[in-house]
Amino acid sequence: MATDRDRKGKVSLNIRSRNNKKTINKSTNDVSKLKELNKAFESPATKGKKVKTTKKEKSEKTKEKKPRKLNAYMVFAMEKRESVKKNNPTAKVTEIAKKLGEMWRALSDSEKQKYKNK
């Protein structure tokens, strides 16, 4: 659908059907009539589509969610991240994550268990 304004202030509407491949040209001063025409000309596939939610509605939905409990690795990583940063001051974030992963894999099951209980 395309709309254009001519010199007289009229709005012209060009609608092209997906199914029929024909174009309807209408020119009128009444924009509401053009909107009604557009609704009537829509293909059934486009009718009834979900309405997009606004950012405000999305943020309200996220507020309703309860935070999940952290898994054992995340608790371990939060505790050990600062010490790894001190030992490797020039390390990138990815390198620190790799070191933490290596440290976690090196722990025995009994040592990992104390992080699971937190």
Buried (B, 14 or more C-beta within 10 A) or exposed (E): EEEEEEEEEEBBBEBEEEEEEEEBEBEEEEEEEBEEBBEEBBEEEEEEEEEEEEEEEEEEEEEEEEEEEEEBBEBBBEEBBEEBEEEEEEBEEEEBBEBBEEBBEEBEEEEBEEBEEE
